[in-house]
Amino acid sequence: MRVKARSIDESVRVALEQYFDDLRGTDPHGVHEMIIQAVERPLLDFVMKRAEGNQSKAAEWLGINRNTLRRKLLDHKLLP
């Protein structure tokens, strides 16, 4: 049985709500970078698998340049 998934927007909002609650009044730092790092790696991994390793296809799906994709894959250690 498949459970209805939240929208990406809703999932991010719920996660941020929990993050801020966990801070218990402490000021957050680097939230943007934290979110980008948390989302980018699984996004790239998922899209590369769906594109069967085809970087040109994955880059097109992501709307980014193939060289940018390659750099991001290297940064996230997603290339052999």
Biopython code that builds the backbone (N, CA, C, O; Angstrom):
import numpy as np
from Bio.PDB.StructureBuilder import StructureBuilder

atoms = [
    (1, "MET", "N", (0.842, -1.172, 0.000)),
    (1, "MET", "CA", (0.000, 0.000, 0.000)),
    (1, "MET", "C", (0.891, 1.240, 0.000)),
    (1, "MET", "O", (1.844, 1.332, 0.774)),
    (2, "ARG", "N", (0.573, 2.182, -0.869)),
    (2, "ARG", "CA", (1.357, 3.404, -0.988)),
    (2, "ARG", "C", (0.729, 4.521, -0.168)),
    (2, "ARG", "O", (-0.468, 4.785, -0.273)),
    (3, "VAL", "N", (1.548, 5.173, 0.649)),
    (3, "VAL", "CA", (1.079, 6.275, 1.483)),
    (3, "VAL", "C", (1.162, 7.567, 0.674)),
    (3, "VAL", "O", (2.130, 7.794, -0.052)),
    (4, "LYS", "N", (0.133, 8.417, 0.807)),
    (4, "LYS", "CA", (0.137, 9.685, 0.090)),
    (4, "LYS", "C", (1.286, 10.551, 0.601)),
    (4, "LYS", "O", (1.390, 10.829, 1.795)),
    (5, "ALA", "N", (2.138, 10.966, -0.319)),
    (5, "ALA", "CA", (3.301, 11.780, 0.040)),
    (5, "ALA", "C", (2.900, 13.245, 0.182)),
    (5, "ALA", "O", (1.948, 13.716, -0.440)),
    (6, "ARG", "N", (3.645, 13.937, 1.008)),
    (6, "ARG", "CA", (3.478, 15.384, 1.116)),
    (6, "ARG", "C", (4.086, 16.026, -0.123)),
    (6, "ARG", "O", (4.899, 15.416, -0.818)),
    (7, "SER", "N", (3.684, 17.262, -0.391)),
    (7, "SER", "CA", (4.361, 18.018, -1.438)),
    (7, "SER", "C", (5.763, 18.350, -0.936)),
    (7, "SER", "O", (6.011, 18.352, 0.269)),
    (8, "ILE", "N", (6.661, 18.625, -1.844)),
    (8, "ILE", "CA", (8.025, 18.995, -1.464)),
    (8, "ILE", "C", (7.984, 20.243, -0.591)),
    (8, "ILE", "O", (8.666, 20.321, 0.431)),
    (9, "ASP", "N", (7.186, 21.207, -1.001)),
    (9, "ASP", "CA", (7.043, 22.449, -0.241)),
    (9, "ASP", "C", (6.617, 22.159, 1.192)),
    (9, "ASP", "O", (7.203, 22.683, 2.139)),
    (10, "GLU", "N", (5.601, 21.327, 1.346)),
    (10, "GLU", "CA", (5.101, 21.002, 2.684)),
    (10, "GLU", "C", (6.161, 20.254, 3.497)),
    (10, "GLU", "O", (6.323, 20.514, 4.690)),
    (11, "SER", "N", (6.872, 19.341, 2.868)),
    (11, "SER", "CA", (7.920, 18.589, 3.564)),
    (11, "SER", "C", (9.021, 19.509, 4.077)),
    (11, "SER", "O", (9.510, 19.341, 5.195)),
    (12, "VAL", "N", (9.406, 20.476, 3.260)),
    (12, "VAL", "CA", (10.444, 21.426, 3.679)),
    (12, "VAL", "C", (9.941, 22.276, 4.835)),
    (12, "VAL", "O", (10.660, 22.502, 5.808)),
    (13, "ARG", "N", (8.711, 22.744, 4.725)),
    (13, "ARG", "CA", (8.144, 23.568, 5.796)),
    (13, "ARG", "C", (8.068, 22.802, 7.120)),
    (13, "ARG", "O", (8.392, 23.350, 8.174)),
    (14, "VAL", "N", (7.646, 21.552, 7.066)),
    (14, "VAL", "CA", (7.558, 20.733, 8.274)),
    (14, "VAL", "C", (8.951, 20.531, 8.873)),
    (14, "VAL", "O", (9.133, 20.645, 10.085)),
    (15, "ALA", "N", (9.926, 20.232, 8.023)),
    (15, "ALA", "CA", (11.300, 20.029, 8.497)),
    (15, "ALA", "C", (11.865, 21.310, 9.116)),
    (15, "ALA", "O", (12.538, 21.259, 10.145)),
    (16, "LEU", "N", (11.592, 22.451, 8.493)),
    (16, "LEU", "CA", (12.074, 23.728, 9.034)),
    (16, "LEU", "C", (11.397, 24.057, 10.360)),
    (16, "LEU", "O", (12.037, 24.562, 11.282)),
    (17, "GLU", "N", (10.118, 23.771, 10.450)),
    (17, "GLU", "CA", (9.395, 23.996, 11.701)),
    (17, "GLU", "C", (10.044, 23.182, 12.822)),
    (17, "GLU", "O", (10.256, 23.691, 13.923)),
    (18, "GLN", "N", (10.355, 21.921, 12.537)),
    (18, "GLN", "CA", (10.999, 21.061, 13.528)),
    (18, "GLN", "C", (12.391, 21.580, 13.875)),
    (18, "GLN", "O", (12.778, 21.597, 15.043)),
    (19, "TYR", "N", (13.139, 22.002, 12.860)),
    (19, "TYR", "CA", (14.494, 22.532, 13.077)),
    (19, "TYR", "C", (14.456, 23.747, 14.009)),
    (19, "TYR", "O", (15.212, 23.818, 14.978)),
    (20, "PHE", "N", (13.572, 24.697, 13.708)),
    (20, "PHE", "CA", (13.471, 25.897, 14.547)),
    (20, "PHE", "C", (12.972, 25.557, 15.951)),
    (20, "PHE", "O", (13.435, 26.145, 16.928)),
    (21, "ASP", "N", (12.038, 24.620, 16.064)),
    (21, "ASP", "CA", (11.580, 24.191, 17.389)),
    (21, "ASP", "C", (12.738, 23.587, 18.179)),
    (21, "ASP", "O", (12.877, 23.840, 19.376)),
    (22, "ASP", "N", (13.571, 22.786, 17.504)),
    (22, "ASP", "CA", (14.701, 22.139, 18.169)),
    (22, "ASP", "C", (15.742, 23.142, 18.661)),
    (22, "ASP", "O", (16.492, 22.854, 19.594)),
    (23, "LEU", "N", (15.789, 24.316, 18.035)),
    (23, "LEU", "CA", (16.746, 25.343, 18.455)),
    (23, "LEU", "C", (16.358, 25.978, 19.789)),
    (23, "LEU", "O", (17.197, 26.560, 20.476)),
    (24, "ARG", "N", (15.098, 25.861, 20.145)),
    (24, "ARG", "CA", (14.586, 26.389, 21.426)),
    (24, "ARG", "C", (15.003, 27.845, 21.670)),
    (24, "ARG", "O", (15.508, 28.194, 22.737)),
    (25, "GLY", "N", (14.776, 28.686, 20.645)),
    (25, "GLY", "CA", (15.044, 30.111, 20.783)),
    (25, "GLY", "C", (16.432, 30.556, 20.379)),
    (25, "GLY", "O", (16.688, 31.755, 20.275)),
    (26, "THR", "N", (17.333, 29.618, 20.149)),
    (26, "THR", "CA", (18.681, 29.968, 19.683)),
    (26, "THR", "C", (18.582, 30.417, 18.228)),
    (26, "THR", "O", (17.842, 29.828, 17.440)),
    (27, "ASP", "N", (19.329, 31.460, 17.875)),
    (27, "ASP", "CA", (19.309, 31.938, 16.492)),
    (27, "ASP", "C", (19.941, 30.913, 15.550)),
    (27, "ASP", "O", (21.001, 30.365, 15.852)),
    (28, "PRO", "N", (19.297, 30.652, 14.410)),
    (28, "PRO", "CA", (19.857, 29.719, 13.429)),
    (28, "PRO", "C", (20.994, 30.371, 12.646)),
    (28, "PRO", "O", (21.094, 31.596, 12.581)),
    (29, "HIS", "N", (21.839, 29.547, 12.060)),
    (29, "HIS", "CA", (22.933, 30.034, 11.215)),
    (29, "HIS", "C", (23.062, 29.130, 9.998)),
    (29, "HIS", "O", (23.009, 27.906, 10.117)),
    (30, "GLY", "N", (23.229, 29.731, 8.836)),
    (30, "GLY", "CA", (23.486, 28.957, 7.622)),
    (30, "GLY", "C", (22.337, 28.080, 7.178)),
    (30, "GLY", "O", (22.558, 26.994, 6.641)),
    (31, "VAL", "N", (21.112, 28.532, 7.393)),
    (31, "VAL", "CA", (19.944, 27.716, 7.055)),
    (31, "VAL", "C", (19.882, 27.439, 5.552)),
    (31, "VAL", "O", (19.585, 26.315, 5.147)),
    (32, "HIS", "N", (20.153, 28.433, 4.732)),
    (32, "HIS", "CA", (20.090, 28.247, 3.282)),
    (32, "HIS", "C", (21.049, 27.144, 2.835)),
    (32, "HIS", "O", (20.646, 26.223, 2.125)),
    (33, "GLU", "N", (22.292, 27.230, 3.238)),
    (33, "GLU", "CA", (23.284, 26.229, 2.848)),
    (33, "GLU", "C", (22.910, 24.845, 3.392)),
    (33, "GLU", "O", (23.098, 23.836, 2.712)),
    (34, "MET", "N", (22.388, 24.805, 4.605)),
    (34, "MET", "CA", (21.981, 23.532, 5.199)),
    (34, "MET", "C", (20.904, 22.857, 4.347)),
    (34, "MET", "O", (20.975, 21.656, 4.082)),
    (35, "ILE", "N", (19.919, 23.628, 3.925)),
    (35, "ILE", "CA", (18.826, 23.083, 3.119)),
    (35, "ILE", "C", (19.332, 22.649, 1.748)),
    (35, "ILE", "O", (18.992, 21.563, 1.278)),
    (36, "ILE", "N", (20.143, 23.487, 1.104)),
    (36, "ILE", "CA", (20.684, 23.138, -0.219)),
    (36, "ILE", "C", (21.474, 21.836, -0.134)),
    (36, "ILE", "O", (21.303, 20.951, -0.972)),
    (37, "GLN", "N", (22.334, 21.714, 0.867)),
    (37, "GLN", "CA", (23.129, 20.491, 1.019)),
    (37, "GLN", "C", (22.245, 19.278, 1.307)),
    (37, "GLN", "O", (22.518, 18.183, 0.814)),
    (38, "ALA", "N", (21.208, 19.461, 2.087)),
    (38, "ALA", "CA", (20.328, 18.346, 2.435)),
    (38, "ALA", "C", (19.515, 17.858, 1.241)),
    (38, "ALA", "O", (19.197, 16.672, 1.151)),
    (39, "VAL", "N", (19.177, 18.760, 0.328)),
    (39, "VAL", "CA", (18.306, 18.421, -0.794)),
    (39, "VAL", "C", (19.080, 18.071, -2.061)),
    (39, "VAL", "O", (18.664, 17.188, -2.812)),
    (40, "GLU", "N", (20.192, 18.745, -2.309)),
    (40, "GLU", "CA", (20.879, 18.602, -3.592)),
    (40, "GLU", "C", (21.415, 17.188, -3.835)),
    (40, "GLU", "O", (21.233, 16.643, -4.923)),
    (41, "ARG", "N", (22.066, 16.594, -2.849)),
    (41, "ARG", "CA", (22.662, 15.272, -3.063)),
    (41, "ARG", "C", (21.606, 14.219, -3.398)),
    (41, "ARG", "O", (21.757, 13.523, -4.402)),
    (42, "PRO", "N", (20.541, 14.073, -2.598)),
    (42, "PRO", "CA", (19.542, 13.067, -2.967)),
    (42, "PRO", "C", (18.848, 13.382, -4.290)),
    (42, "PRO", "O", (18.475, 12.464, -5.021)),
    (43, "LEU", "N", (18.669, 14.663, -4.609)),
    (43, "LEU", "CA", (18.084, 15.049, -5.885)),
    (43, "LEU", "C", (18.958, 14.559, -7.038)),
    (43, "LEU", "O", (18.468, 13.924, -7.972)),
    (44, "LEU", "N", (20.255, 14.859, -6.965)),
    (44, "LEU", "CA", (21.171, 14.446, -8.030)),
    (44, "LEU", "C", (21.243, 12.928, -8.137)),
    (44, "LEU", "O", (21.224, 12.379, -9.238)),
    (45, "ASP", "N", (21.325, 12.261, -7.014)),
    (45, "ASP", "CA", (21.398, 10.802, -6.999)),
    (45, "ASP", "C", (20.153, 10.194, -7.644)),
    (45, "ASP", "O", (20.256, 9.295, -8.479)),
    (46, "PHE", "N", (18.993, 10.681, -7.260)),
    (46, "PHE", "CA", (17.733, 10.164, -7.789)),
    (46, "PHE", "C", (17.626, 10.388, -9.302)),
    (46, "PHE", "O", (17.297, 9.471, -10.054)),
    (47, "VAL", "N", (17.909, 11.618, -9.732)),
    (47, "VAL", "CA", (17.783, 11.945, -11.158)),
    (47, "VAL", "C", (18.790, 11.151, -11.992)),
    (47, "VAL", "O", (18.458, 10.682, -13.081)),
    (48, "MET", "N", (20.011, 11.000, -11.492)),
    (48, "MET", "CA", (21.008, 10.222, -12.238)),
    (48, "MET", "C", (20.568, 8.762, -12.390)),
    (48, "MET", "O", (20.775, 8.157, -13.442)),
    (49, "LYS", "N", (19.967, 8.205, -11.352)),
    (49, "LYS", "CA", (19.470, 6.822, -11.454)),
    (49, "LYS", "C", (18.336, 6.732, -12.462)),
    (49, "LYS", "O", (18.290, 5.803, -13.269)),
    (50, "ARG", "N", (17.415, 7.700, -12.418)),
    (50, "ARG", "CA", (16.296, 7.702, -13.373)),
    (50, "ARG", "C", (16.782, 7.898, -14.810)),
    (50, "ARG", "O", (16.195, 7.368, -15.753)),
    (51, "ALA", "N", (17.866, 8.668, -14.961)),
    (51, "ALA", "CA", (18.434, 8.911, -16.296)),
    (51, "ALA", "C", (19.423, 7.808, -16.688)),
    (51, "ALA", "O", (20.097, 7.898, -17.714)),
    (52, "GLU", "N", (19.497, 6.766, -15.851)),
    (52, "GLU", "CA", (20.375, 5.614, -16.095)),
    (52, "GLU", "C", (21.819, 6.041, -16.326)),
    (52, "GLU", "O", (22.514, 5.487, -17.178)),
    (53, "GLY", "N", (22.265, 7.042, -15.547)),
    (53, "GLY", "CA", (23.648, 7.499, -15.623)),
    (53, "GLY", "C", (23.946, 8.454, -16.761)),
    (53, "GLY", "O", (25.085, 8.898, -16.908)),
    (54, "ASN", "N", (22.960, 8.777, -17.560)),
    (54, "ASN", "CA", (23.161, 9.667, -18.703)),
    (54, "ASN", "C", (23.185, 11.119, -18.203)),
    (54, "ASN", "O", (22.143, 11.696, -17.893)),
    (55, "GLN", "N", (24.386, 11.694, -18.131)),
    (55, "GLN", "CA", (24.543, 13.042, -17.589)),
    (55, "GLN", "C", (23.867, 14.099, -18.451)),
    (55, "GLN", "O", (23.313, 15.064, -17.924)),
    (56, "SER", "N", (23.904, 13.935, -19.746)),
    (56, "SER", "CA", (23.258, 14.915, -20.632)),
    (56, "SER", "C", (21.754, 14.942, -20.386)),
    (56, "SER", "O", (21.149, 16.009, -20.288)),
    (57, "LYS", "N", (21.160, 13.756, -20.288)),
    (57, "LYS", "CA", (19.717, 13.670, -20.031)),
    (57, "LYS", "C", (19.386, 14.240, -18.653)),
    (57, "LYS", "O", (18.429, 15.001, -18.508)),
    (58, "ALA", "N", (20.177, 13.873, -17.639)),
    (58, "ALA", "CA", (19.938, 14.356, -16.285)),
    (58, "ALA", "C", (20.059, 15.877, -16.216)),
    (58, "ALA", "O", (19.238, 16.539, -15.581)),
    (59, "ALA", "N", (21.071, 16.423, -16.863)),
    (59, "ALA", "CA", (21.259, 17.876, -16.877)),
    (59, "ALA", "C", (20.062, 18.567, -17.525)),
    (59, "ALA", "O", (19.600, 19.603, -17.047)),
    (60, "GLU", "N", (19.569, 17.989, -18.609)),
    (60, "GLU", "CA", (18.403, 18.565, -19.286)),
    (60, "GLU", "C", (17.191, 18.525, -18.358)),
    (60, "GLU", "O", (16.463, 19.511, -18.247)),
    (61, "TRP", "N", (16.973, 17.400, -17.697)),
    (61, "TRP", "CA", (15.837, 17.280, -16.781)),
    (61, "TRP", "C", (15.932, 18.291, -15.645)),
    (61, "TRP", "O", (14.923, 18.849, -15.213)),
    (62, "LEU", "N", (17.157, 18.521, -15.164)),
    (62, "LEU", "CA", (17.364, 19.441, -14.052)),
    (62, "LEU", "C", (17.371, 20.907, -14.487)),
    (62, "LEU", "O", (17.233, 21.811, -13.663)),
    (63, "GLY", "N", (17.534, 21.125, -15.787)),
    (63, "GLY", "CA", (17.585, 22.499, -16.296)),
    (63, "GLY", "C", (18.906, 23.184, -16.004)),
    (63, "GLY", "O", (18.965, 24.401, -15.829)),
    (64, "ILE", "N", (19.980, 22.376, -15.954)),
    (64, "ILE", "CA", (21.310, 22.937, -15.724)),
    (64, "ILE", "C", (22.263, 22.451, -16.805)),
    (64, "ILE", "O", (21.981, 21.481, -17.510)),
    (65, "ASN", "N", (23.383, 23.130, -16.925)),
    (65, "ASN", "CA", (24.420, 22.768, -17.884)),
    (65, "ASN", "C", (25.052, 21.440, -17.469)),
    (65, "ASN", "O", (25.187, 21.158, -16.279)),
    (66, "ARG", "N", (25.436, 20.628, -18.451)),
    (66, "ARG", "CA", (26.051, 19.333, -18.164)),
    (66, "ARG", "C", (27.328, 19.491, -17.338)),
    (66, "ARG", "O", (27.588, 18.690, -16.440)),
    (67, "ASN", "N", (28.126, 20.519, -17.636)),
    (67, "ASN", "CA", (29.354, 20.743, -16.863)),
    (67, "ASN", "C", (29.040, 21.087, -15.411)),
    (67, "ASN", "O", (29.755, 20.671, -14.500)),
    (68, "THR", "N", (27.975, 21.844, -15.201)),
    (68, "THR", "CA", (27.543, 22.171, -13.841)),
    (68, "THR", "C", (27.111, 20.901, -13.120)),
    (68, "THR", "O", (27.452, 20.695, -11.955)),
    (69, "LEU", "N", (26.363, 20.053, -13.813)),
    (69, "LEU", "CA", (25.941, 18.788, -13.223)),
    (69, "LEU", "C", (27.155, 17.953, -12.843)),
    (69, "LEU", "O", (27.216, 17.411, -11.740)),
    (70, "ARG", "N", (28.114, 17.848, -13.743)),
    (70, "ARG", "CA", (29.310, 17.043, -13.483)),
    (70, "ARG", "C", (30.056, 17.564, -12.243)),
    (70, "ARG", "O", (30.498, 16.780, -11.402)),
    (71, "ARG", "N", (30.189, 18.887, -12.141)),
    (71, "ARG", "CA", (30.863, 19.476, -10.979)),
    (71, "ARG", "C", (30.116, 19.143, -9.695)),
    (71, "ARG", "O", (30.728, 18.800, -8.684)),
    (72, "LYS", "N", (28.793, 19.246, -9.738)),
    (72, "LYS", "CA", (27.982, 18.933, -8.558)),
    (72, "LYS", "C", (28.085, 17.451, -8.195)),
    (72, "LYS", "O", (28.132, 17.099, -7.016)),
    (73, "LEU", "N", (28.118, 16.596, -9.198)),
    (73, "LEU", "CA", (28.264, 15.147, -8.941)),
    (73, "LEU", "C", (29.601, 14.861, -8.290)),
    (73, "LEU", "O", (29.688, 14.035, -7.382)),
    (74, "LEU", "N", (30.646, 15.539, -8.750)),
    (74, "LEU", "CA", (31.966, 15.384, -8.141)),
    (74, "LEU", "C", (31.975, 15.933, -6.710)),
    (74, "LEU", "O", (32.521, 15.302, -5.805)),
    (75, "ASP", "N", (31.375, 17.100, -6.512)),
    (75, "ASP", "CA", (31.316, 17.705, -5.183)),
    (75, "ASP", "C", (30.637, 16.779, -4.172)),
    (75, "ASP", "O", (31.045, 16.698, -3.013)),
    (76, "HIS", "N", (29.602, 16.089, -4.630)),
    (76, "HIS", "CA", (28.826, 15.199, -3.749)),
    (76, "HIS", "C", (29.325, 13.761, -3.775)),
    (76, "HIS", "O", (28.720, 12.867, -3.184)),
    (77, "LYS", "N", (30.442, 13.556, -4.472)),
    (77, "LYS", "CA", (31.054, 12.211, -4.561)),
    (77, "LYS", "C", (30.073, 11.183, -5.113)),
    (77, "LYS", "O", (29.960, 10.070, -4.600)),
    (78, "LEU", "N", (29.366, 11.582, -6.169)),
    (78, "LEU", "CA", (28.402, 10.683, -6.815)),
    (78, "LEU", "C", (28.941, 10.091, -8.113)),
    (78, "LEU", "O", (28.215, 9.409, -8.835)),
    (79, "LEU", "N", (30.201, 10.349, -8.407)),
    (79, "LEU", "CA", (30.836, 9.739, -9.579)),
    (79, "LEU", "C", (31.883, 8.745, -9.093)),
    (79, "LEU", "O", (32.560, 8.975, -8.091)),
    (80, "PRO", "N", (32.006, 7.619, -9.830)),
    (80, "PRO", "CA", (33.009, 6.622, -9.420)),
    (80, "PRO", "C", (34.427, 7.131, -9.514)),
    (80, "PRO", "O", (35.367, 6.400, -9.201)),
]
sb = StructureBuilder()
sb.init_structure("model")
sb.init_model(0)
sb.init_chain("A")
sb.init_seg("    ")
for serial, (resi, resn, name, xyz) in enumerate(atoms, 1):
    if name == "N":
        sb.init_residue(resn, " ", resi, " ")
    sb.init_atom(name, np.array(xyz, "f"), 0.0, 1.0, " ", f" {name:<3s}", serial, name[0])
structure = sb.get_structure()
